[in-house]
Amino acid sequence: MNCLHEPVLVKEVLRALAIRPEGIYVDGTLGTGGHGLAMGQRLGPEGMLIALDVDPTAIQVAKERLKDLVCRREITKASYANLDEVLLGLGITKVDGVFLDLGMSSFQLDYSGRGFSFLRDEPLDMRMDPDEGDITAAYLLNTLGQQELEDLLRRYGEERKAKRISKAIIQARSRAPIETSSQLASLVRSVYPKPRGPVYRHPATRTFQALRIAVNRELDNLKTFLEKVPGLLKPGGRVVILSYHSLEDRMVKQAMVSWEKGCICPPDFPQCVCGRSPLLKRLYKKAKRPSQAEMEENPRARSAILRAAERVIS
């Protein structure tokens, strides 16, 4: 089984992190270790790579991939939302850089067997951590009311046919539970008209995205991380984030813009009374995106959006 796919925008990620050989860096979404390996190869024996993931199977794959790195390594089963707790447990207060890749790993799509992909016939689980809780995608599909399903698809998937899809789900589950990814994909496809030309996005993409986000509380975790990360960076430390859809990217962009703000007093105040100063500055105002060549070589990269910021030296 070859599940070791090329990481997305790896050169841009490394350039944004500006890794120093003796520094301490975090890969908060280790996956099978593509970006983590590239980061670790820039570190010397005195440097340290801290890697987190919630998927125990992916961690085992990554450990094998990273075993020959010369730097110190700490690979932990944990969410990036709890990075502060992980660092506290290691006796570390601040780090030189943090990286997140918020996309689904190819391993999870191709090999996890948890129903992340609409191209396979698998149980609709969708938990990134199969040991975490009892809320699966199948549970949501078969227990939520129609309005709740519609709201979920609209909020987390930005699905324009949320009402029709939610009605179709209610009707289908009245006959038999919806339990597999192929069942759900066929159900969503039936709501969309037959395409006349080339199809670049499967009609079930947004529905699967919405369910995955809801099951794993992805936006809540990202919100928590964005609130914590400025306080975990050394002066000059950097946070680099790859996102793949507008919901995540909007949150990242808004956080980075907020970090850059200094005084927020009304403009007619004679002097500042809020005492606020910028926390971080963006490395570039416009997000980085993959080249046409990378998108052709690695289809997973086509929707990637890279943003980065540096902790202000105060």
Buried (B, 14 or more C-beta within 10 A) or exposed (E): EEBBBEBBBBEBBBBBBBBBEEBBBBBBBBBBBBBBBBBBBBBEEEBBBBBBBBBEBBBEBBBEBBEEBEBBBBBBBBBBBBBBEBBEEEEBEEBBBBBBBBBBBBBBBBBBBBBBBBEBEBBBBBBBBBEEEEBBBBBBBBEBEEEEBBBBBBBBBBBEBBBBBBBBBBEBBEEEEBBBBBBBBEBBEEBBEEEEEEEEEBBBBBBBBBBBBBBBBBBEBBBBBBEBBBEBBBEEBBBBBBBBBEBBBEBBBEBBEBBBEEBEBEEEEEEEEEEEEBBBEBBEEEBBBBEEEBBEEBEBBBBBBBBBBBBBEE
